[in-house]
Amino acid sequence: MYALTLLGATAYTPGSYAPRLSPEAEVPHHDHSTSSWLREERASPQARVTLTVALRVEGEALKRLESTFWAVSTPGDPEYGKHLSNDQVTALLNVSHERVSAASHHFAAAGAEVTVAPNRDMLTVVMTAAEAEALLSARLHWYRHSRVKAAPRLLRAAAGYSLDASVAQHVSLVGELVQFPHIAEKATTDAAEPASFSAAGGEEWPKGCAAAQCDNFVTPAVLAMRYKIPAAAASGSTASSMAVAEYQGQYYKTSDLATFGESCKVDVSIKETIGGDLPVAGVEAELDIEYIKAVAPAVPLTVVYNSQYSLLAWARQISSLENPPLVHSVSYGNDEKQQVSAEYMQTANTAFMKAGVRGLSILFASGDQGVCGREGCGLFKKRFKPDFPAASPYITAVGGTDFVTKSVVGDEKAWVAGGGGFSDDFAIPAYQAEAVAAYLSQPDLPPKDMWNSTGRAYPDVSALAGQVNPYCVVSSGRFAGVAGTSAACPVVAGIFALLNSRRVDNGKPALGFLNPFIYKNPQGFQDVTQGKNTGGMQEYGFSAVKGWDAATGFGTPDFDALAEAVDQL
């Protein structure tokens, strides 16, 4: 990584006649009548703006990257597990020095401080708002969320942006100037009743945490019982590594983590925080941290933080690390339709493939609004809204379940609000073609005009996420119940971090991109055959059936069966 600043450079003024191009021209301008984000004042001219600039990667290089990605990720391939170093990824992408120099000097000439990412495919640009507006022919405004008061304000381009044609040929996009993330305030539930200790149809609900407030909530002990996580995980190998991604002011308090760890008898220590942290409680962040460590307490944890929701900035952070954590849990996303820019999704997918060829496992929560997503299915012509990145073919999507019987550790059903469905932008990848074909052959499907039966199907797997028994979390000094696939995702990520430990301890490479392994080993999961992810607001959704389905994937983890499959690789 290196930085570039042109000393004595004067402010950039675009020529009145210079042709300009808009990298994301298809993105509609912000519409205050439909958006949950309210436009406020224009950015102060001297305000410091940080932008992530994605440089163009040529088509042949992308083909080589994808070919390598599938080869190193697919069990049985001669190249399986032969992951690349960061320098090898840089060579594979082969972004020319001329392209990097042209783009860097263009921004630096406008007064920016420019840092080039190690793979030479991204720039981090820091400049004043006035300089950015002149360079991008944009008006930068602050935007405030209309409902979630604690959400940080976003700086966005009110009516799009453009670049001089001379530099636009080198740039895929400037992110995320036109993307508006969905933010939902995480609801918490106070303990209101004692746990039921009836073992009919399942196992007795364990007293997993000392705090009485946790008695009818999911705890580390409940997860260990249901998913067969061995007690040895608490003091096992530290050879593996894992991370959680946090955005939008979601911080953690060490006192909350300590309280949870003491009550629930787990080590909730953090090895490293990247991107800074403030001693302010964020229930989303603390949920992620408490439960990935509940599953894999001995595995070192890194927290990767960004003050705004930026997939591209997060991707740059992890790809810039020489030894990044091997498993990453990300509990954030949007509808595919909300991304709208093909360039944006392609840039994100390129980042996911870069992670995969380095042996990293990337898991995303599938969303908490069922098949209708964050925008809803519509009033007259109903259409399901698939999630991104959950519907990306290059990541592992984690859906949600509930216990069939409240407070009985036994069979699970699809959580009604768990995200799942079929992408409108990406085709069915080869690794899931057989499983999806089997699902599509059964009769219990929603009307075909509401979804794309040829799209990448998700989720891949699931874990407990629903409101029948929420997760017991400590946040802001109190115990409370929290639900969501943002709980399921770190649980599954922690299980694969434990499985990675088995691999690394035996001198084998990390699992890397997980889906080819998952779809070759459905016996590693406890099948879920009840429930439907309608979202609760309308009648249609995808039903959980025998085998893979678009409500729960292959079901929930069986650690013993997964460990056996991993040991045979």
N, C-alpha and C positions, 0 to 999 in steps of 0.2 A: 504494500500500500504506500502511495506517495502523494504528497500535496503539491499544488501548483498555485502560485499567486503571481500576477504580473505587477511589479512595483511601479507606481507612478501611472498606472493605467487610468485613462479618463473614462467618464461615464459613457456607456454605450447608447447611441441614438440610432434606431433603425432608419435606413434610407427610405424616403417616401415612395421610391419607385421599386425597391427591392422586392422580388417575389417572395411570398411567404406560404408555408404549408402548415396545416393543423394535423398533428399526429393522431388525434382522437376526435376527428371532426364529426363522427357519428354520434357522439355523446350529447344528449339533449342538455340545454342550459338548465341551471337550477330553477325549479318552479316552486315558488313559495306556497302556492295553493295546494300542492300535493305532497310536499316534502315535510318531514318532521324536523328539518333543520331551518332555523330562522336566520335570515341575513341581517347582520348588524353593521357596525361602522366599517368604513374602508380602513385597511391596514395603514398604520402610521408610516410615512415614507422612510423613517429610519429604523423601523422594526426589522429584526434579523429573521430571515427566512431560510429554512433548510429544505432543500429539494433533493430527491433521488432521481437521477437521470439514467434511464436504461438505454444503453447503446445498442445499435442494431447488430445482431448476430446473423451471419449469412446462412442461407438455406442449407448448403452442403454441410456446414458445421453443425447446424441443428440436427440434421439427419444422423451425423456421426455420434452426436451426443445421445440421441434417442436409441440408436442401435446399441451403443455401449451400455446404456441404462438397462435395457431389457436383458442383455447378455449377463451382466454381473448380478442381476436381481432374480434370475429364473433358476430354481433348483434343477439340476440335470444338464444345464448348459455348461460346456467346457470352461467358460469364463466366469461361472458363478462364484461370487465371493472375491473376485480379483478386483478389488476397489482401487480407485485412482487417488493419487495425492492431489493437493490443490494445484501444484505446478502442472500436473498432467491435465487437469481440468482446463487450466488456462490455455495450454497448448491445443487441447481439443476444440475449444471455442474459437481460437485463432482470430480474436478481434485485433485488427491491424494496429500497429503503433501510429500509423497515419490517421486512422479514425479516432483513436484516443486523443491524439495531439490536436486534431482539428476541433473536436468538441470541447476539449479542456480549454484551449486558448480562446474559443468563442465566449465561454462563460467567464473566464478570467479577465478577458478584455473589457467586460462589463463591470468589473470590480469584485467579482466573486472569489472566494477561497474555494479551491477545487481539490477534492481528494479522490484518487482513482482506486477502485476496489482491486484486490489482488488478482481477480480473474479478468480484469480489464474490460468488463462488460457493464459496469455501473460507475457513475460519478456521484459523489455527495457534494452538493453545491451550497455554499452559505453566502448570502448576499443581503443587501437591504431590500425592503419591499419596493422602494422606488426603482432600484436597479432591476429587480425581477419583472416588474410591470413593464418597463421599457423594453427589456430583452424579449419578453414573451407576448408582448402586445395584449396584456391582460389587465383586468381590474381585480385586485385581491381584496377580499372582504373577510371579516370574521363571521362565523356562523355558530349559533347557539342551539342546542337541542331543545325542542319545545316542551318535552316531558321529563327527561332525566336531568334534573338540575345539577347533579354532581358531575355530569359529563364535561370534559374540557372543551373549550371552543376550538373550532377548526378554522384554518386559513385556506380558503379555496378561491379559484378563479370564477368570478360571477358569470362570465359569458364565454368560457373556453379560453384557449390560448393558441398561439402559433409560434413558429420559428422561421428564421430566414431559411430559404430553400438550400442555401449553401451548407448549413449545418443539419437541417432536417433529414438529409440523406444519411446521416450518421446516427440519428437518434430514433429509437422506437417510441418513447414517450417520456414525459416529465410527470412523475407520479407524486402524490395522488391528487392532482389539482382539480380534478372533476369528479372524483368518486366521493360519495357520501355514505359512510358506514351506518348500518343499523345498530342502534344501541337499545337494549332493553334492561331496565332496572331489575336486578336479580331479587326476586321476592324471597323472604325468609319466613319460616314458620316456627312459632314457639312450641315447645313440648306441651301437649294438652292432655295426654292420657298415658297411663302406664302401658308397657308392652304386653301383648297377648303371648302367653307362654304355651298355648296349645300347639302340639307338634303334629296335629292331624295333617297328613299329606306332605309333611316336610320335617325339618329338624327344629329343635327348640331354639328360640331366639336368644342369642348369647348376650350376656351382660358385658359388653366390650369396653365401656368407658366408665370411669368412676362417677362422672356427673350424672345425676338422675335425669337431667334434661335430655340426655341421649338415649333413654331407655327404649323408645319406640322408633328410633331413627337408625338408618344404616350407619355402621361404624366399621373400623378396620377389622374387628372380629367377625362381623357379618360377611364382609367380602372374603375373608380368609376361609370361612366355612363354605360359602356358596361356590367360590371359584377354586377351592382346593389349593390355596396358596400355602406353602410349607412354612412352619415356624422357623426353619433355618434361614428364611429370607431376612429375618431381623438382624442376623449377625453374619450374613453370607459375604460373598466376594464383593470387593469394591472395584473390580476390574472394568465393570460396565460404567456407563454415564448416561445422564438424562437431563432434559431441560423442559421448562414450561415457558410459554410466551405470554407476556402481559402487555396490555395497551390501555390507553384512555384513562390515565390516572388511577389504574388499579395497582395499588401498592400493598405491602404487607407490614404487619407489626410483629417484631420478634416476640413480644409478650403474648400475642394471640397464639403464635405457633407453639410457644413454650407451654401455654395452658392446655392446648389440644394434646400435645405430646405427653404431658404429665398425666392427664386424665385418661387418655386412650392407650398409654403405654407403648408409644412409638417414638422413634427419633425423627424429629422434623427439622433437622439442620440443613442449612443451605451452604453449599461450597462457595458459590460465587454469584454475584449479581452484575449483569452487564447492562449498561444504559442508565444506571442510577436508581436509587430508591429513596423514598421518604417514609418516615414513621407514621403513615396514615393507613388505616385499615380499609382494604377493598375486598369485599366478600368474594368476588370472582377470583382474584389472585390467591386469596387464602384457601378457598376451596381447592384450587389446582394444586397448591403446594402441600396442603395437609393430606390430600388423598393419593397423590403420586408417591409421597413418602410413606403413607400408610401401607401401601402395597410393597414398596421396595425401599425400606428404611436404610439399608446399607449402601445403596447405590448413590454416588455423589450427584447432587442436584444443582443445576445452574438456572437462575431466573434471568430471562432475556426481556428487557423492558423497552418500550417505546412510548413516548408521551402522547402520540396520536396513532390511530389505527392505520398502520402502513405495512402491508405484506412485503412490499419491496424493501423497505428499510430493515425489516426483520430478516429477510433473505440475505441482504448485504451483511448484516451483523454476523450471522452464523457462517456464511461462506468466507468471511474474512478471518475466521479463526483457524489456526494451524491444526489444532486438535479439538474440533467441536464435539459437544455431547453426541452420543450415538443415537439417542431416541428423543424426539421432540413432540410435545403435546401442545396443541393450539386450540383453544376453546372459543374461537371467534370466526365469523364468516358473514356472508351476505347472499342474497339471491343472485343467481346468474344474471338475471335481467337487470339487477341493480349495478352490475359491473359494466354492462353495455359495450365497453371497449374491447374489441378482439385483441388489440395490442396489449392491453393490460393482462388479460387472461393468459395470452401466450407468454408474456414476460414472467408471470408467476409460475406457469408450468415449466418454463426453462429453469427457473430457480429450483423447483422441486426435483427435476431430473439431475441438476448439478449436485443436489444433496444426495440423491440415490446412488450416483456413480461413486461417491465418496464413502458409501456404506452407512448413510444416515437413514433412520426410519422417521417419517413425518406422518403424524396422525392429527386429523382435524375432527372436531365435533360436527355432527351432521345437522345441527339446528334444533330448535325447540318450538317450531310452529307447524309440525306435521307436514303434509304434502303441499300446503298452501304458502309456505314460506312467510317472509316478513311483509310482503306486499298484499297477501291474501289472494284467493282464487278468482276474485272478480264477482260482480253482481249478476250479470246477464250471461255472458259467454265465459263459463268457468274454465280455468286452465291452471294446472298445478305449477308451482314455482320452485324448480330445483335450486339447490344451494351451491355456492362456490366459496371456498375451494373444495367442499365435500364431494362434489361431482367431478372433480379433476381425476383423470385416469392415473395420475402419478403420485397420489397420496392414499393413505388408508383412512376411510371415513368410519367414525364410531357413532352408532345409533343408541337408542335408549330403550330400557325395559322397566317393568314394575314387577313386583311379586304378585302372583295370582291371588294369594291369600295374604291379607295384611299381617305383618309381623310373624310370618311363618317362612323360614328359610327353605324354599322349595322351588317349584316350577315358576317360570317367569312368563310374562306376556308382553307384547309390544306396548310401549308407552304411547298413549294416544297422541301426544305432541312431538314424538320423536321424528326428526327429519329423515326423509327417505324418498326415493323415486328414481327418475331417469333424466339425464342431462338433455338439454335442448341444443347444446353446443358441441359435445364430444361423443364420438361413436363408442360402441361397446368394445372394450379392449379384449384381446385374445384370451387373457388369463381368466376372464369371467364368462366367456361366450357360452360354454356348456351349461354352467349353473343358471345363467339368465334364461337360456332357451328352455330349460326345464320349468322354470317359474312361469314363463309366458305361456306354457302349454296347459296350465291348469285353469279352471273356469272362473275362479273368484278374482276377477280383475276389474278395475274401474273402467268407465266408458273410454274408449280408445281416443276420442277427440280431446281428452283432457291432458294427455301426456304423450311423450315421444318414446315409443317402444323400441327404437333403434339406438337410444342413447346410453352412455355409460350409466350403469345402475349402481345405486348406493343405498344404505351403508354396506360396508364389508363385514363388520362384526358389531356387537353391541355390549352394553353392560348396564347395570341398574342406573336409572336416571329419573324415574318418575316420582309422583307425589303420594303414592300409596305409603311408602316409607322413605321420606327424604333423607338426605345425608346429614349427619350431625357435624356442624362446622363451628369453629370459634372465630368470631369476627367482632371487632369493636368491644372486646372484653366479655362477650356473652355467647352462650351456646344457642344455636338456632338450627332449624332444618332448611336445607337448600336442595332444589331439584334442578335437573337439566342435563343435556348431553355434555355440558361443560364439566360435569362430575364423572360421567362415563369415560370420557376421553383420557384424562390422566390415569384412571384406574387401568384401562387397557394398556396405555403406554408404560405404566409401571410394571405390568406383567411381562411385556416384551423386553423391558430393561433387565428383568431377572433372567429371562431366557438368553439374552445376550451375554450375561455373566457366565452361563454354562458354556457358551461358545468360546468366549475369550479365555476362560480358565483352561480350556482344553487346546489352546493354541490355534483356534479356528477364527475366521473373520466374522465380523458382526453380521447380523441378518440383513441389514440394509432395507431397501424397499420391500415391504412385507407382503404385498398382495399376491404375487405368484406363489409364495409359500402357503399363504392362507387358503387359496383356492385349491391347492393340491392336497390340503390336509383338513377337510371339513370335520373330521373326527376329533379335532382339537377343540371343538366348541360344543356347548350344550344347546341343542336345537330348541328354538322357541316357536311354538305352533299355535299360539293364541293371540288375539288382539289385532288392532288395525290403527294405522297412524293418520287418522282423519284430521287431526288438529283440534277436534272437539267442537268445531264451529259449523261443520257440514257433514253430509253422510258418506262422502267418498274418500277412499284412502286405499293403501296397500295392506293386504292381510298377511299376517305371519302364518306360514304353512311349513310343512315338512321340507327340510333342505333349505337352500338359500331363498331369501325373500327380500323385497324392497322395503320392509319395515324394520327388520332386525339383522339383515345379512345372514351369516351362518349361525347366529346366536351369540351366546356369552361364553367367556373363556373357561376351559377346563385345564388348569395348569398341569396336572399330571399327564394328560394326553398330549398337550402341546410340548412339554418337556421331552416326552418320548419321541415325538416327531422331529424336534430340533436335534436331539442326540443322533438321529439316523441320517442327518444331512451330511 
